């Protein structure tokens, strides 16, 4: 996202406030997030910038050309993205809700008091199965004598989905891959396998390209993230974990979509899966395309669309057993 062309006095004030806030976070918080979350994928400044770029792609055409997006919208969106993961400096548990107390300590960064509340509510809703019920659908906000209509829930949905689709290989250090502890390894291997993840606003889709190496695709790693979903498994092969992550992305898309419409429309997740042996693509597993879409679920309820089950049932050649047979015979 970029600065708008001719800015009003209020717009310039908002932009200057955001810049000061971002510089403060980059100096005093972002470098210390991973000291509390050792060997997590990147949750610092580079991740924040990636989430902002993802939001820009979801918007579609140049934001400055959109008459339905105000300068206040952009301030709230960018500020919420800047704050959304900062609570991790105090640990992973409750990191989203920690933002309210953290912004309260730096009220001077917010030129109008109500903006601090909006940012805390929007950024605090980026995780949790019912978090979008917190921010209001809309409310008026006066800035410099001008009345804006603010849509906190729509902005929160935009932050959530932008965060979800910003996962890719840039969130890990390739030099440290062999040093990552086993209990964090699957997160790094999955992120490292994503060569691209982006919003294609023209086709109302998110496109994810995943490339799995033959020596990693079937390797099992400790993982409790999907223990309830996977029938109690505490270890998962990378291919199965990848499908569960795509499933989660689709659930997030469905959950956010009813509130997202003011700014963006995402009707499907389009994934392309490839298995590589070094740089060679395996002929039977070369650029396999699969689409995850709606299931007509109740609006406002967090979905549970079992895409992974459907995928392995419909495409049995991608089951770990079939991949193993194919690799052993190649």
C-alpha angles and dihedrals in degrees: 000000000000139000115276122249114248107015129200122229089260092049092051090050091051092048093049090048092051092049092051091048094048092048090050093051092045091053103038107026119016095065091054101048094089092048085070093038105040114194095007114134114267115300097165138091096309090053091049090053091048091053090050090051090049089053089051091053091049090054089058116204122039109308091223089062094054114097092191093063116076130200087249090055089055094047092051093044097048093041092050091049090049091054102035099097101025092099087072088083085079094045137283098276111090093356094142095053091046090074093079093061093040095053089046089066093057103041090144089075090066112074091202123036097229091059091068090057093048092051092047092050096044097046092040090058095062093100136032132070095258101025095116090066088072105067115065122250092238143340137171120257127190118214121174092340093309120111117222128188109230123201105196097171093052091049091048090052090050091052092048095051093042089053091049097051096043092081114118144123092291090075093070137059111238090201091059099044093106092049097055113115115246094247090062098033099095092057091054094044092051094048090046091053093059109091092176140006120173146141117257099199094180090063096032091238145114114230121208123184115197124187117187123192118229091239092053107033094082099029112120120223132187108267132161096169092097099026094125092043096048098050097263099313113157093186126050134186111240094247091056093046090050091055091048090052091051088048090053091049090053091048089052090049092052093045094050099039100082090057098034098067096096090066109018146358124221115176101169149011112234113198128185117199126197132172115212133195099203102308095335117103114222107239096226093046102040117132098333109188124213131170128210116197145157127319097191094251126174112281115250095019119109106249130231105198108169096217094155093057091047091047096052091044094050096039106033091169086076095057113112090246094054093044089052091051091048093049093047092052096045 
